[in-house]
Amino acid sequence: MKTRLAGTWWGRLIQVHRYLGILFCGLFLAWFGSGLVMLFKRMPSLTTTERLDGLALLRPDLVTATPWDAWARLGESSAPLRVRLAMLGPRPVYRFLLPNGAWVAGYGDTGEPVGQVSRAQAAQAAEPLSPGPGARLRYDTRLAEPDQWTLSSAIRRLGPLQRFSFDDAGTTTVYVTEATGEAVMKTDRSARSWGYVGAVLHWMYFTPLRRHTKLWAALVTYGSLLGALLCLSGIVIGFTRFSPRRGHAGNRASPYRGWHYWHHWAGLSFGLLTFTWVLSGALSMTPWDWSPGNTPSQSIRDGVGGGPIDLRGFRLSLADGIGAIRRRFRPKEVEFIQFAGRPYYLAYSDTTPVGKPEWENTEEGGYLDPGASSATVMVPADGRKVELIEAFSREELGAAAARAIPDARVVESTWLDDYDAYYYHASRGLQLPVLRVKFNDRNRSWIYLAPKTGTVVQHEVVRSRVERWVYRGLHDLDFPGLYQRRPAWTLVMIAGLLGGLALSLTAVRIGFRRLGALAVGLRARR
């Protein structure tokens, strides 16, 4: 029988499944096991709440240099993408985001560039993140290259980093960027342990490999595609050999015995789910740039803002602006924003609920979404009138949106008081309400504008909406009616992952037996 099958397409299919199974069974086991961990524990991160808690109250009386003064002395030719002001030790500091994704800083009292933050300044940024009273801070090392917990693209752009540790029981570690003197990552022993058995295994985030971004991306992408081929071949074989009328020997639905029997049933039950998970895992790497993602482009941001941010337009003194803001709360940080060509000081309190981390440890990175704060307020900064503004009106947002994509026409404008199928967050950590505006451009663009900040918080096109279903939908079982229904979604995911574990465990057992048989055969030939 084996001889007759060897040269047929069926025999070749069995061989493909057999040897891909030997190659990938251990990896599948790691993927499913780490997936279970990631339902409850993610990579370590410095949350927005922790970052704001670690900042001192802003001292506007010390700010004697304008943001334009500090920016001009940095010698950059183009306008910054973002500008923030906070304290660095006893001095105010402007922090500027460059078009290349890097951050630079200038002192708010003199305007001079910060340059490379000293070890003492970095320690001042790390000290407030102490895990508890009595924990002493000690200097670890300077990282010119990322370590295991600073491998994400967003944090790598902030290097070099100064690393500090506390002498607490959990060995809490804090990373401070030399570029701006702010903490960007915090870990402890528990977070690191869960990170290793969860995200590191699941994403193949091993430091020597992940440092080589292109190689890592290729291995994950093409390894996942081969894994999908393994699943697909198993599905074909499994359903072809399945006999619902129990036509096999012994009145059985499956012709297999022992471990092969249980592998067959696990494949029939969970093979299709495993295939969609592995295939969507490959698509998560956006191979061949098939999806642009949903981050708004700078041209769209500039369209809403009225062009690149003009720092010379911030004529209202910070003392007056923050004086007005203090009627609501005492800010620790102020952001300089521009909406419809007019400058504003935007402040947010440190009572931020669960939401996006400031430096989310994923490939997408992340940044603070001030609108997710429980308290935000704006003050016009052009000096014409000092007034507190809670949010922009729907009419103002709509007029600004029309300028976001100037060559297209607005076909729909909807005020959303709740999430839709594309703008949402499982823990409701994205700001609401938002204005969703649809255009008739060739990409069928949708943009979402936040009234509390006047910013475009999301941009969807046809391909990104497709990605939402074939990646997020398939990989996270992220479907309306399930994803935000907890614990129902969690229980469904646990059941699927346990089924995948059973499928992988039986494959590992069969694979080891096959390797043992091959080894015996090789020794016999000698």
C-alpha positions as CSV (number, residue, x, y, z in Angstrom):
1,M,0.0,0.0,0.0
2,K,2.8,2.5,0.9
3,T,4.6,1.7,-2.3
4,R,1.5,2.4,-4.4
5,L,0.9,5.7,-2.6
6,A,4.4,6.9,-2.7
7,G,4.3,8.5,-6.2
8,T,0.7,9.8,-6.1
9,W,-0.5,13.2,-5.1
10,W,-2.1,11.6,-2.0
11,G,1.2,10.1,-1.0
12,R,3.0,13.4,-1.6
13,L,0.4,15.2,0.5
14,I,1.0,12.7,3.4
15,Q,4.7,13.2,3.1
16,V,4.4,17.0,3.2
17,H,2.1,16.8,6.3
18,R,4.4,14.3,8.0
19,Y,7.7,16.2,7.7
20,L,6.2,19.6,8.2
21,G,4.6,18.2,11.3
22,I,8.0,17.0,12.6
23,L,9.5,20.4,11.9
24,F,6.7,22.5,13.4
25,C,5.1,20.4,16.1
26,G,7.2,21.9,18.9
27,L,6.7,25.5,17.6
28,F,2.9,24.9,17.5
29,L,3.0,23.7,21.1
30,A,4.9,26.9,22.1
31,W,2.4,29.1,20.2
32,F,-0.6,27.6,21.8
33,G,0.9,27.5,25.3
34,S,2.1,31.1,25.1
35,G,-1.2,32.1,23.7
36,L,-3.0,30.9,26.8
37,V,-0.6,33.0,28.9
38,M,-1.2,36.1,26.7
39,L,-4.9,36.0,27.5
40,F,-4.0,37.2,30.9
41,K,-0.4,38.6,30.8
42,R,1.3,40.7,28.2
43,M,4.7,42.1,27.7
44,P,5.9,44.5,30.5
45,S,5.1,48.1,29.8
46,L,5.1,51.5,31.5
47,T,1.5,52.5,31.7
48,T,0.2,56.1,31.2
49,T,-0.8,56.2,34.8
50,E,2.6,55.2,36.0
51,R,4.3,57.7,33.6
52,L,2.2,60.6,34.8
53,D,2.5,59.6,38.4
54,G,6.3,59.8,38.0
55,L,6.2,63.4,36.7
56,A,6.5,66.5,39.0
57,L,3.9,69.2,38.8
58,L,4.7,71.6,36.0
59,R,6.3,74.9,37.0
60,P,5.2,77.5,34.5
61,D,6.9,80.3,36.4
62,L,10.3,78.6,35.4
63,V,9.4,78.6,31.7
64,T,11.1,81.7,30.2
65,A,11.9,80.3,26.7
66,T,9.2,79.8,24.1
67,P,8.9,76.5,22.3
68,W,10.0,78.3,19.2
69,D,13.2,79.4,21.0
70,A,14.0,75.8,22.0
71,W,13.1,74.4,18.6
72,A,15.2,77.0,16.7
73,R,18.3,76.2,18.8
74,L,18.0,72.5,17.9
75,G,18.6,73.4,14.3
76,E,16.0,71.2,12.8
77,S,14.8,72.2,9.3
78,S,11.2,70.8,9.3
79,A,8.4,71.3,11.8
80,P,8.0,68.9,14.8
81,L,5.2,66.4,14.7
82,R,4.4,66.7,18.4
83,V,5.6,69.0,21.2
84,R,5.2,68.4,25.0
85,L,6.4,70.3,28.1
86,A,7.1,68.7,31.5
87,M,9.7,68.9,34.2
88,L,13.1,67.1,34.1
89,G,14.3,67.3,37.7
90,P,14.1,71.0,38.7
91,R,14.0,72.3,35.1
92,P,11.2,72.5,32.5
93,V,11.9,70.7,29.3
94,Y,10.3,70.8,25.8
95,R,10.2,67.4,24.1
96,F,9.9,67.4,20.3
97,L,8.9,64.5,18.0
98,L,10.9,64.5,14.8
99,P,9.5,63.3,11.4
100,N,11.9,60.3,11.6
101,G,10.3,59.1,14.8
102,A,13.1,60.2,17.2
103,W,12.6,62.6,20.1
104,V,14.8,65.5,21.0
105,A,14.6,68.0,23.9
106,G,15.3,71.6,24.8
107,Y,15.3,73.3,28.2
108,G,12.3,75.5,28.9
109,D,14.2,78.0,31.0
110,T,17.0,78.7,28.6
111,G,16.0,77.2,25.3
112,E,19.4,75.4,25.0
113,P,19.3,71.7,23.7
114,V,19.3,69.1,26.4
115,G,21.7,66.9,24.5
116,Q,22.5,63.6,26.2
117,V,20.8,63.3,29.6
118,S,23.3,62.6,32.4
119,R,23.1,59.6,34.7
120,A,22.0,61.9,37.5
121,Q,19.2,63.4,35.4
122,A,18.1,59.9,34.4
123,A,18.0,58.8,38.0
124,Q,15.7,61.7,38.8
125,A,13.3,60.4,36.2
126,A,13.5,56.8,37.5
127,E,13.3,57.5,41.2
128,P,9.6,58.5,41.3
129,L,8.7,55.1,39.8
130,S,9.8,53.3,43.0
131,P,7.7,50.2,43.8
132,G,7.3,51.2,47.4
133,P,8.8,53.2,50.3
134,G,12.3,52.2,51.3
135,A,13.2,50.7,47.9
136,R,16.6,52.1,47.0
137,L,17.6,52.9,43.4
138,R,20.8,51.7,41.9
139,Y,22.4,52.2,38.5
140,D,22.6,49.1,36.2
141,T,24.1,50.0,32.8
142,R,23.9,52.1,29.7
143,L,22.2,50.3,26.8
144,A,23.4,51.3,23.4
145,E,21.5,48.3,22.0
146,P,18.1,47.1,23.2
147,D,17.7,44.3,25.7
148,Q,14.8,41.8,25.9
149,W,12.3,44.4,27.1
150,T,13.2,47.3,24.9
151,L,13.1,45.6,21.5
152,S,9.9,47.3,20.1
153,S,10.4,49.7,17.3
154,A,8.9,52.6,19.3
155,I,11.4,52.2,22.1
156,R,14.4,51.4,19.9
157,R,14.1,54.8,18.4
158,L,14.6,56.3,21.8
159,G,18.0,54.7,22.5
160,P,20.5,54.8,24.1
161,L,18.8,54.0,27.4
162,Q,19.9,54.2,31.0
163,R,18.8,51.2,33.1
164,F,18.1,51.4,36.8
165,S,17.0,48.8,39.3
166,F,15.4,49.0,42.8
167,D,16.4,46.7,45.6
168,D,12.8,45.5,46.2
169,A,11.7,41.9,46.2
170,G,10.5,42.1,42.6
171,T,13.7,43.6,41.3
172,T,11.8,46.5,39.6
173,T,13.7,47.9,36.6
174,V,13.2,51.3,35.0
175,Y,14.6,52.4,31.6
176,V,15.2,56.1,30.9
177,T,15.9,57.5,27.4
178,E,19.0,59.8,27.1
179,A,17.2,61.7,24.4
180,T,14.6,63.4,26.6
181,G,15.2,62.1,30.1
182,E,11.8,60.3,30.5
183,A,11.1,56.8,31.7
184,V,9.9,54.6,28.8
185,M,9.7,51.1,30.3
186,K,9.2,49.5,33.7
187,T,9.5,45.8,34.5
188,D,9.6,43.6,37.6
189,R,10.4,39.9,38.1
190,S,6.8,38.7,37.7
191,A,6.2,40.8,34.5
192,R,9.5,39.5,33.0
193,S,8.7,35.9,33.9
194,W,5.2,36.1,32.3
195,G,6.7,38.0,29.4
196,Y,9.1,35.2,28.6
197,V,6.5,32.4,28.7
198,G,3.9,34.5,27.0
199,A,4.8,37.2,24.4
200,V,8.4,36.3,23.9
201,L,7.6,32.8,22.9
202,H,4.5,33.7,21.0
203,W,6.2,36.4,18.9
204,M,9.6,34.7,18.7
205,Y,10.9,37.8,20.4
206,F,14.3,36.4,21.3
207,T,16.8,39.3,21.6
208,P,19.5,38.0,19.2
209,L,16.9,37.4,16.5
210,R,14.6,40.4,17.1
211,R,17.5,42.8,16.8
212,H,17.6,41.8,13.1
213,T,14.2,43.1,12.2
214,K,14.1,42.0,8.6
215,L,15.3,38.5,9.4
216,W,12.9,38.2,12.3
217,A,9.9,39.4,10.2
218,A,10.8,37.0,7.4
219,L,11.1,34.0,9.7
220,V,7.8,34.7,11.4
221,T,6.0,35.4,8.1
222,Y,7.2,32.5,6.1
223,G,7.3,30.1,9.1
224,S,3.7,30.9,9.7
225,L,2.8,30.3,6.0
226,L,4.5,26.9,6.1
227,G,2.6,26.2,9.3
228,A,-0.6,27.1,7.5
229,L,0.3,24.7,4.7
230,L,0.8,22.0,7.4
231,C,-2.6,22.7,8.8
232,L,-4.3,22.7,5.4
233,S,-2.7,19.4,4.4
234,G,-3.8,17.9,7.7
235,I,-7.4,19.2,7.2
236,V,-7.6,17.5,3.7
237,I,-6.1,14.3,5.0
238,G,-8.2,14.3,8.2
239,F,-11.6,14.8,6.5
240,T,-10.8,12.5,3.6
241,R,-10.0,9.7,6.0
242,F,-13.0,10.4,8.3
243,S,-15.9,8.1,7.9
244,P,-19.1,9.4,9.6
245,R,-20.8,6.1,8.9
246,R,-18.1,4.2,10.8
247,G,-16.9,2.4,7.7
248,H,-13.5,1.5,9.1
249,A,-12.4,-1.7,10.8
250,G,-14.1,-2.2,14.1
251,N,-17.0,0.1,13.2
252,R,-14.8,3.1,13.7
253,A,-15.1,6.6,12.2
254,S,-11.3,6.9,12.1
255,P,-8.9,4.4,10.6
256,Y,-6.1,5.3,13.0
257,R,-5.0,3.8,16.3
258,G,-3.2,5.1,19.4
259,W,-1.8,8.6,19.3
260,H,-2.7,8.9,15.6
261,Y,-6.3,8.3,16.5
262,W,-6.4,11.2,19.0
263,H,-4.4,13.4,16.7
264,H,-7.0,12.7,14.0
265,W,-9.9,13.7,16.2
266,A,-8.1,16.8,17.5
267,G,-7.5,17.8,13.9
268,L,-11.1,17.3,12.9
269,S,-12.2,19.4,15.9
270,F,-9.6,22.2,15.9
271,G,-7.7,21.9,12.6
272,L,-9.6,24.7,10.9
273,L,-9.3,27.1,13.8
274,T,-5.6,26.3,14.0
275,F,-5.2,27.0,10.3
276,T,-7.0,30.4,10.6
277,W,-4.9,31.3,13.7
278,V,-1.6,30.5,11.9
279,L,-2.5,32.2,8.7
280,S,-3.7,35.3,10.4
281,G,-0.4,35.3,12.4
282,A,1.5,35.6,9.1
283,L,-0.8,38.4,8.0
284,S,-0.1,40.3,11.3
285,M,3.3,41.0,9.9
286,T,1.7,42.8,6.9
287,P,3.9,41.0,4.4
288,W,4.4,42.6,1.0
289,D,2.9,45.8,2.6
290,W,-0.5,44.4,1.8
291,S,-2.2,46.7,4.4
292,P,-1.2,50.3,5.4
293,G,-2.6,50.0,8.9
294,N,-4.9,52.5,10.5
295,T,-2.5,55.2,11.8
296,P,-3.3,58.6,10.3
297,S,-0.7,59.9,7.9
298,Q,1.0,63.2,8.7
299,S,-0.7,64.8,5.7
300,I,-4.2,64.0,7.2
301,R,-3.1,65.3,10.6
302,D,-1.8,68.5,9.0
303,G,-5.0,68.9,7.0
304,V,-7.0,68.8,10.3
305,G,-4.5,70.9,12.1
306,G,-4.3,73.6,9.3
307,G,-0.7,72.7,8.3
308,P,2.4,71.7,10.1
309,I,2.5,73.0,13.7
310,D,3.7,76.7,13.8
311,L,5.5,77.2,17.1
312,R,5.7,80.9,16.6
313,G,1.9,81.1,16.9
314,F,2.0,80.2,20.6
315,R,1.9,83.8,21.9
316,L,0.0,83.3,25.2
317,S,2.4,82.9,28.1
318,L,2.4,79.5,29.7
319,A,1.9,81.2,33.1
320,D,-1.4,82.6,31.9
321,G,-2.4,79.4,30.1
322,I,-1.6,77.1,32.9
323,G,-3.1,79.6,35.3
324,A,-6.4,79.1,33.5
325,I,-6.0,75.3,33.4
326,R,-5.4,75.2,37.2
327,R,-9.0,76.1,37.7
328,R,-9.7,72.5,36.9
329,F,-6.5,70.7,38.0
330,R,-2.8,71.1,38.4
331,P,-1.1,69.7,35.2
332,K,2.1,67.7,35.1
333,E,2.4,67.9,31.3
334,V,1.1,70.2,28.6
335,E,1.0,69.4,24.9
336,F,1.1,72.0,22.2
337,I,-1.5,71.2,19.5
338,Q,-2.8,73.0,16.5
339,F,-6.4,72.7,15.2
340,A,-7.7,74.4,12.1
341,G,-4.7,76.6,12.1
342,R,-5.1,77.8,15.7
343,P,-2.7,76.9,18.5
344,Y,-3.8,75.4,21.8
345,Y,-2.3,74.3,25.1
346,L,-3.7,70.9,25.9
347,A,-3.4,69.6,29.5
348,Y,-4.5,66.3,31.0
349,S,-4.7,65.2,34.6
350,D,-2.8,62.2,36.0
351,T,-6.0,60.4,36.9
352,T,-5.8,58.4,33.7
353,P,-7.8,55.1,33.5
354,V,-6.6,51.9,31.9
355,G,-5.9,52.6,28.2
356,K,-2.9,52.7,25.8
357,P,0.5,52.6,27.4
358,E,2.8,55.5,26.6
359,W,5.4,53.2,25.0
360,E,3.4,50.1,24.2
361,N,5.7,47.1,23.8
362,T,4.4,45.9,20.4
363,E,5.7,46.4,16.9
364,E,3.2,49.2,16.4
365,G,4.6,51.1,19.3
366,G,2.2,53.6,20.9
367,Y,1.9,57.0,22.4
368,L,-0.1,58.7,25.0
369,D,-3.7,59.3,24.0
370,P,-4.6,62.4,26.1
371,G,-8.3,62.0,25.3
372,A,-8.4,58.7,27.2
373,S,-7.7,60.7,30.4
374,S,-10.6,61.4,32.7
375,A,-9.8,65.1,32.6
376,T,-8.6,67.1,29.7
377,V,-8.8,70.8,29.0
378,M,-7.5,73.2,26.3
379,V,-6.7,76.9,26.2
380,P,-6.2,78.8,23.0
381,A,-2.6,79.9,22.9
382,D,-2.7,82.7,20.3
383,G,-3.2,85.3,23.0
384,R,-6.6,86.6,21.7
385,K,-8.7,85.2,24.5
386,V,-8.0,83.1,27.6
387,E,-10.8,80.6,27.9
388,L,-11.1,77.0,28.9
389,I,-12.3,74.6,26.2
390,E,-13.6,71.2,27.0
391,A,-14.1,70.0,23.4
392,F,-14.5,71.1,19.9
393,S,-18.0,71.1,18.4
394,R,-19.3,68.7,15.8
395,E,-19.4,71.6,13.3
396,E,-15.8,72.5,14.0
397,L,-14.6,68.9,13.6
398,G,-16.6,68.5,10.4
399,A,-15.1,71.6,8.8
400,A,-11.6,70.5,9.8
401,A,-12.3,66.9,8.5
402,A,-13.2,68.3,5.1
403,R,-9.6,69.6,4.8
404,A,-8.0,66.3,5.8
405,I,-8.3,64.8,2.3
406,P,-8.7,67.9,0.0
407,D,-9.2,66.0,-3.2
408,A,-12.1,64.0,-1.9
409,R,-15.7,64.7,-1.0
410,V,-17.3,63.9,2.4
411,V,-20.1,61.4,1.8
412,E,-21.1,60.7,5.4
413,S,-20.5,62.3,8.8
414,T,-21.6,60.4,12.0
415,W,-21.3,61.3,15.6
416,L,-20.4,58.1,17.6
417,D,-21.2,57.9,21.2
418,D,-20.2,54.2,21.2
419,Y,-17.6,52.1,19.3
420,D,-18.2,50.7,15.8
421,A,-16.7,47.7,14.2
422,Y,-13.4,49.4,13.5
423,Y,-12.9,52.0,16.2
424,Y,-13.1,50.2,19.5
425,H,-11.1,49.0,22.6
426,A,-11.9,45.9,24.7
427,S,-11.4,47.8,27.9
428,R,-13.1,50.9,26.6
429,G,-9.7,52.7,26.8
430,L,-10.2,54.8,23.6
431,Q,-11.9,58.2,23.9
432,L,-15.5,58.7,23.1
433,P,-17.4,60.4,21.5
434,V,-15.7,60.7,18.1
435,L,-16.8,62.0,14.8
436,R,-16.5,59.4,11.9
437,V,-16.2,61.0,8.5
438,K,-16.3,59.0,5.3
439,F,-14.8,60.1,1.9
440,N,-15.3,59.1,-1.7
441,D,-11.5,59.0,-2.5
442,R,-10.1,55.9,-4.2
443,N,-9.2,54.3,-0.8
444,R,-12.7,54.9,0.6
445,S,-11.1,56.6,3.6
446,W,-12.8,56.9,7.0
447,I,-11.3,59.2,9.6
448,Y,-12.2,59.4,13.3
449,L,-11.8,62.8,15.0
450,A,-11.7,63.3,18.8
451,P,-13.5,66.4,20.1
452,K,-11.5,66.5,23.3
453,T,-8.2,66.9,21.5
454,G,-9.1,67.9,18.0
455,T,-6.9,65.1,16.6
456,V,-7.4,62.4,14.0
457,V,-7.2,59.2,16.2
458,Q,-7.7,56.6,13.4
459,H,-7.7,56.4,9.6
460,E,-9.3,53.4,7.9
461,V,-9.1,52.5,4.2
462,V,-10.4,49.5,2.3
463,R,-7.3,47.4,2.9
464,S,-7.1,48.2,6.6
465,R,-10.8,47.3,7.0
466,V,-10.1,44.0,5.3
467,E,-7.1,43.5,7.6
468,R,-9.3,44.1,10.6
469,W,-11.3,41.0,9.8
470,V,-8.7,38.6,8.3
471,Y,-6.2,39.4,11.0
472,R,-7.9,40.7,14.2
473,G,-11.1,38.8,13.4
474,L,-9.4,35.5,12.8
475,H,-6.5,35.8,15.2
476,D,-8.3,37.2,18.2
477,L,-11.8,36.0,17.4
478,D,-12.5,39.7,17.3
479,F,-16.1,39.6,16.1
480,P,-18.9,41.9,17.2
481,G,-21.0,40.4,19.9
482,L,-18.1,38.3,21.2
483,Y,-14.9,40.3,21.6
484,Q,-16.2,42.8,24.1
485,R,-18.3,40.3,26.0
486,R,-16.1,39.1,28.8
487,P,-15.7,36.5,30.1
488,A,-17.5,34.8,27.2
489,W,-14.7,35.7,24.7
490,T,-12.1,34.5,27.2
491,L,-13.8,31.1,27.7
492,V,-14.1,30.6,23.9
493,M,-10.4,31.5,23.5
494,I,-9.3,29.1,26.3
495,A,-11.3,26.3,24.7
496,G,-9.8,26.9,21.3
497,L,-6.2,27.2,22.7
498,L,-6.6,24.0,24.7
499,G,-7.8,22.2,21.6
500,G,-4.8,23.5,19.8
501,L,-2.6,22.3,22.6
502,A,-4.1,18.8,22.4
503,L,-3.5,18.8,18.6
504,S,0.1,19.9,19.1
505,L,0.9,17.5,22.0
506,T,-0.3,14.5,19.9
507,A,1.8,15.8,17.0
508,V,4.9,16.0,19.2
509,R,4.4,12.5,20.4
510,I,3.9,11.2,16.8
511,G,6.8,13.3,15.6
512,F,9.2,11.9,18.2
513,R,8.2,8.3,17.4
514,R,8.7,9.0,13.7
515,L,12.2,10.5,14.4
516,G,13.0,7.5,16.5
517,A,12.0,5.1,13.7
518,L,14.1,7.1,11.2
519,A,17.1,7.0,13.5
520,V,16.8,3.2,13.9
521,G,16.6,2.9,10.1
522,L,19.7,4.9,9.6
523,R,21.7,2.8,12.1
524,A,20.5,-0.4,10.4
525,R,21.8,0.8,7.1
526,R,25.2,1.4,8.5
